[in-house]
Amino acid sequence: MSTPAADAKRIFLRARTSSADQAGVQDHDLVDLFLTKAGSDKEDTGQHTRHFVHNQPREYEHFHIILDINYRQHPDANVKELVHEVYRIRFSDHDTEPLE
């Protein structure tokens, strides 16, 4: 069984589809917003070369974007063993908020 690297984790970004559509926000904008708020390097935003991004279609009331942070540096890490964090994206103030 593999041991996850300390700097690799899985992030769930959860947003309301209607709010995202009304705000005209694209999925990559949400990823950039989160990475900026999380203090990531500027080169992380825009291209997302260090992380693996999974986009869920906006077919339901809420949608999710899953970020595997630093996963490309640890391709053998077991995703089930990674630290998981969940954040709600609110569009009224373009901010990210952790879910309790």
Residue pairs with C-beta under 8 A, 6 or more apart in sequence:
1 78
1 81
2 76
2 77
2 78
2 81
3 77
3 81
4 74
4 77
4 78
4 81
4 82
4 83
5 70
5 73
5 74
5 77
7 69
7 70
7 73
8 68
8 69
8 70
8 71
8 73
8 74
8 77
8 82
9 68
9 69
9 70
9 82
9 83
9 84
9 85
10 66
10 67
10 68
10 69
10 71
10 79
10 82
10 83
10 84
10 85
11 34
11 66
11 67
11 68
11 69
11 84
11 85
11 86
11 87
12 64
12 65
12 66
12 84
12 85
12 86
12 87
13 30
13 31
13 34
13 64
13 65
13 66
13 67
13 87
13 89
13 96
14 62
14 63
14 64
14 86
14 87
14 88
14 89
14 99
15 30
15 62
15 63
15 64
15 65
15 88
15 89
15 91
16 61
16 62
16 91
17 58
17 59
17 60
17 61
17 62
17 63
18 61
19 90
19 91
20 30
20 58
20 63
20 89
20 91
21 58
22 91
23 91
23 94
25 91
27 53
27 55
27 65
28 46
28 48
28 53
30 65
30 89
31 45
31 48
31 53
31 65
31 67
32 45
32 46
33 89
33 94
33 96
34 67
34 87
34 89
34 96
35 44
35 45
35 48
35 51
36 45
37 95
37 96
43 49
44 50
44 51
49 72
50 69
50 70
50 72
50 73
51 67
51 68
51 69
51 70
51 71
51 72
52 67
52 68
52 71
52 72
53 65
53 66
53 67
53 68
54 65
54 66
54 67
54 68
55 65
56 63
56 64
56 65
56 66
57 63
68 79
68 82
71 77
71 79
71 82
85 98
86 98
86 99
87 96
87 97
87 98
87 99
88 96
88 97
88 98
88 99
89 95
89 96
89 97
90 96
90 97
